[in-house]
Amino acid sequence: MIKKGIALGLILSLTGLLPISSQATNVSNQPQQVSQDITADKVKQWIREQGKEKEYYLRNLTFQLSNVDNDSELEVIATIEGGAHLGHFFIFDKQSAEQYKLVTEQPWRVADSGFDESVPDIGVKEPVAEIDGKVLYQTIVADGGSGLSSRTAYLWYLENGKFTVAWNGEIRLTSTFQNNNVVEIGTYDIDEDNLFYFSNSYKINTEDKKAQPEIKQTAAIFKFNGQTFKRSTLFLP
């Protein structure tokens, strides 16, 4: 395994050099306190009636009300956690006074963002950017398996009742395989309609005491095409 001091120092140094930063907008979307009219039991009922799965583990349900689209109504955003890397992410759009429609269900185990403790933390905070009238939000998703742990940033928006993932990229990955330990840190920045993605990785063989660590840096540019970010080949290989 990577020595704790080396791994911690690497992560701290890379994180300091490459903070996740995006061009924020003036759109205000602080999560709202849950309405008394919308209860956990109601949200569970909507998930059972409209969800894709036959059964859900609903004990760890969290939800909040936020306005994430281009109308004046608040959407209900909910998550449930299963095992270490299992979960679901839902958005319900208000149709009438008592009716909410499921507009997306994603197999996401939302990672704790560790921000505002006064509201349920399900990863939906201020928008990260607004492009062509589309307000982008970030959700960090935890994934992994045996010897692997990752965090992936998903940028998405809701427009006219349609949910779209505009881009996703790894922001942290650690893995151990065949005596090789790998740590990778990624970040992105949005400038107008371009998304710049950078990653630094560190790989070392734990059996070869004389081996030098492999350090790689990669970069890519993604251009917004009106719906999603597509990788550009004009500037970077």
C-alpha positions as CSV (number, residue, x, y, z in Angstrom):
1,M,0.0,0.0,0.0
2,I,1.1,3.6,-0.5
3,K,2.6,5.0,2.7
4,K,0.1,7.3,4.4
5,G,2.4,10.3,4.4
6,I,3.1,10.0,0.7
7,A,-0.6,9.5,-0.2
8,L,-1.8,12.3,2.0
9,G,0.8,14.7,0.8
10,L,0.1,13.8,-2.8
11,I,-3.7,14.3,-2.4
12,L,-3.2,17.6,-0.5
13,S,-0.7,19.0,-3.0
14,L,-2.7,18.0,-6.0
15,T,-5.9,19.3,-4.5
16,G,-4.2,22.6,-3.7
17,L,-2.9,23.0,-7.2
18,L,-6.1,22.0,-8.9
19,P,-9.2,23.1,-7.0
20,I,-12.5,22.3,-8.5
21,S,-13.8,25.7,-9.6
22,S,-16.4,26.6,-12.2
23,Q,-17.8,29.9,-13.5
24,A,-20.6,30.4,-11.0
25,T,-23.7,32.5,-11.9
26,N,-25.8,34.9,-10.0
27,V,-28.7,32.4,-10.0
28,S,-29.7,31.8,-6.4
29,N,-30.9,28.4,-5.5
30,Q,-30.3,27.7,-1.9
31,P,-32.1,24.5,-0.9
32,Q,-35.5,25.2,0.7
33,Q,-36.7,23.9,4.0
34,V,-38.9,20.9,3.4
35,S,-42.6,21.9,3.0
36,Q,-45.0,20.5,5.6
37,D,-47.2,19.4,2.7
38,I,-44.5,17.1,1.4
39,T,-43.6,14.3,3.8
40,A,-41.1,11.5,3.6
41,D,-44.1,9.1,3.3
42,K,-45.4,10.9,0.2
43,V,-42.0,10.9,-1.5
44,K,-41.6,7.1,-0.7
45,Q,-45.1,6.6,-2.3
46,W,-44.0,8.5,-5.4
47,I,-40.9,6.4,-5.7
48,R,-42.8,3.1,-5.3
49,E,-45.4,4.1,-7.9
50,Q,-43.2,5.8,-10.5
51,G,-39.7,4.3,-10.0
52,K,-38.1,1.7,-12.3
53,E,-37.3,-0.9,-9.6
54,K,-39.7,-3.3,-8.0
55,E,-38.4,-2.7,-4.6
56,Y,-36.3,0.1,-2.9
57,Y,-34.4,0.3,0.3
58,L,-36.2,3.5,1.5
59,R,-34.9,3.7,5.1
60,N,-32.1,6.1,4.1
61,L,-34.3,8.5,2.2
62,T,-33.3,12.1,2.0
63,F,-35.1,14.8,0.1
64,Q,-35.2,18.6,-0.4
65,L,-37.2,21.2,-2.4
66,S,-35.2,23.3,-4.9
67,N,-36.0,25.2,-8.1
68,V,-33.6,23.7,-10.6
69,D,-35.5,24.5,-13.9
70,N,-37.0,27.4,-15.8
71,D,-40.4,27.6,-14.1
72,S,-41.5,29.1,-10.7
73,E,-42.3,25.8,-9.0
74,L,-40.0,23.9,-6.7
75,E,-38.9,20.4,-7.6
76,V,-38.5,17.5,-5.1
77,I,-35.0,16.1,-5.3
78,A,-34.5,12.8,-3.4
79,T,-31.8,10.2,-2.8
80,I,-31.6,6.9,-1.1
81,E,-28.5,5.0,-0.1
82,G,-28.0,1.3,-0.3
83,G,-24.7,-0.4,0.3
84,A,-21.2,1.2,0.1
85,H,-21.6,2.3,-3.5
86,L,-25.3,1.7,-4.1
87,G,-28.0,4.3,-4.3
88,H,-30.6,6.2,-6.3
89,F,-31.2,9.9,-7.3
90,F,-34.6,11.2,-8.2
91,I,-36.2,14.4,-9.4
92,F,-39.9,15.0,-9.2
93,D,-41.4,17.9,-11.1
94,K,-44.6,19.5,-9.9
95,Q,-47.6,19.0,-12.3
96,S,-50.4,20.4,-10.2
97,A,-51.2,21.2,-6.5
98,E,-51.0,17.5,-5.5
99,Q,-49.3,15.8,-8.4
100,Y,-45.5,15.3,-8.9
101,K,-44.0,13.5,-11.9
102,L,-40.8,11.6,-11.8
103,V,-38.6,13.2,-14.5
104,T,-35.3,11.3,-13.8
105,E,-34.0,8.3,-11.8
106,Q,-30.3,7.7,-11.8
107,P,-28.4,4.8,-10.2
108,W,-26.3,7.3,-8.2
109,R,-24.9,7.0,-4.7
110,V,-24.6,10.7,-3.9
111,A,-21.4,11.5,-2.0
112,D,-21.7,13.8,1.0
113,S,-20.7,17.3,0.0
114,G,-20.3,18.4,3.6
115,F,-21.8,21.9,3.2
116,D,-24.9,23.4,4.7
117,E,-26.0,21.4,7.7
118,S,-29.3,23.2,8.1
119,V,-30.8,21.3,5.2
120,P,-30.6,17.7,4.0
121,D,-27.3,17.2,2.2
122,I,-28.0,15.5,-1.2
123,G,-25.4,17.4,-3.2
124,V,-27.7,20.0,-5.0
125,K,-26.5,23.4,-4.0
126,E,-25.8,26.5,-6.0
127,P,-25.5,26.1,-9.8
128,V,-22.0,25.8,-11.2
129,A,-22.7,27.7,-14.5
130,E,-25.4,28.9,-16.9
131,I,-24.8,28.4,-20.6
132,D,-27.3,29.2,-23.3
133,G,-30.1,29.6,-20.7
134,K,-29.4,26.2,-19.2
135,V,-28.5,26.2,-15.5
136,L,-26.0,23.5,-14.7
137,Y,-25.8,21.7,-11.3
138,Q,-23.1,19.4,-10.0
139,T,-23.7,16.1,-8.2
140,I,-20.8,14.1,-6.9
141,V,-21.3,10.3,-7.2
142,A,-19.5,7.7,-5.2
143,D,-18.6,4.4,-6.9
144,G,-16.1,1.6,-6.6
145,G,-15.6,-2.0,-5.7
146,S,-12.8,-4.4,-4.5
147,G,-9.7,-2.3,-4.3
148,L,-11.3,0.7,-6.1
149,S,-12.9,3.9,-4.9
150,S,-13.9,6.8,-7.1
151,R,-15.8,10.1,-7.1
152,T,-17.3,11.3,-10.3
153,A,-18.7,14.8,-11.0
154,Y,-21.9,14.9,-13.0
155,L,-23.1,18.2,-14.5
156,W,-26.8,18.2,-15.3
157,Y,-29.7,20.5,-16.0
158,L,-33.5,20.3,-16.1
159,E,-35.3,22.1,-18.9
160,N,-39.0,21.8,-19.8
161,G,-39.3,18.7,-17.7
162,K,-36.4,17.0,-19.4
163,F,-33.3,15.9,-17.4
164,T,-30.0,16.0,-19.3
165,V,-26.4,15.0,-18.1
166,A,-24.2,17.6,-19.9
167,W,-20.9,16.1,-18.8
168,N,-19.2,13.8,-16.3
169,G,-15.6,13.3,-15.2
170,E,-13.6,11.6,-12.4
171,I,-12.4,14.0,-9.7
172,R,-10.8,11.3,-7.5
173,L,-9.8,7.7,-7.9
174,T,-7.8,5.3,-5.8
175,S,-7.1,1.7,-6.7
176,T,-4.9,-1.2,-5.8
177,F,-4.3,-4.0,-8.4
178,Q,-1.5,-6.4,-8.9
179,N,0.9,-4.6,-6.4
180,N,0.2,-1.3,-8.1
181,N,-1.3,1.6,-6.2
182,V,-2.8,4.5,-8.1
183,V,-4.1,7.9,-6.9
184,E,-5.7,10.2,-9.4
185,I,-7.1,13.7,-8.8
186,G,-9.2,15.5,-11.4
187,T,-10.7,19.0,-11.7
188,Y,-12.6,21.1,-14.2
189,D,-13.2,24.7,-15.0
190,I,-15.9,26.3,-17.2
191,D,-15.1,29.4,-19.3
192,E,-18.0,30.5,-21.4
193,D,-19.0,27.4,-23.5
194,N,-15.7,25.6,-22.9
195,L,-15.0,23.1,-20.1
196,F,-11.4,22.4,-19.3
197,Y,-10.6,19.1,-17.6
198,F,-7.3,18.3,-15.9
199,S,-6.1,15.2,-14.1
200,N,-2.9,14.2,-12.2
201,S,-2.2,10.6,-11.5
202,Y,0.4,8.8,-9.3
203,K,1.3,5.1,-9.7
204,I,3.8,3.0,-7.8
205,N,4.7,-0.7,-7.5
206,T,4.6,-1.7,-3.9
207,E,6.8,-4.8,-4.4
208,D,9.7,-3.1,-6.2
209,K,11.4,-1.0,-3.5
210,K,13.6,0.7,-6.2
211,A,10.8,1.6,-8.5
212,Q,10.2,5.2,-9.2
213,P,6.5,6.4,-9.1
214,E,4.9,7.2,-12.4
215,I,3.3,10.6,-12.5
216,K,1.1,11.6,-15.4
217,Q,-0.8,14.8,-16.3
218,T,-3.6,14.9,-18.8
219,A,-5.9,17.7,-20.1
220,A,-8.9,17.9,-22.4
221,I,-11.2,20.6,-23.7
222,F,-15.0,20.0,-24.0
223,K,-17.2,22.4,-26.0
224,F,-20.9,22.9,-25.3
225,N,-23.0,22.1,-28.4
226,G,-26.3,23.4,-27.0
227,Q,-27.1,20.3,-25.1
228,T,-23.9,18.6,-23.8
229,F,-20.2,19.1,-23.6
230,K,-18.4,17.3,-26.5
231,R,-14.6,16.7,-26.5
232,S,-12.7,19.0,-28.8
233,T,-9.7,17.8,-30.8
234,L,-8.8,21.3,-32.0
235,F,-6.5,22.3,-29.1
236,L,-5.4,19.2,-27.2
237,P,-4.5,15.6,-28.2
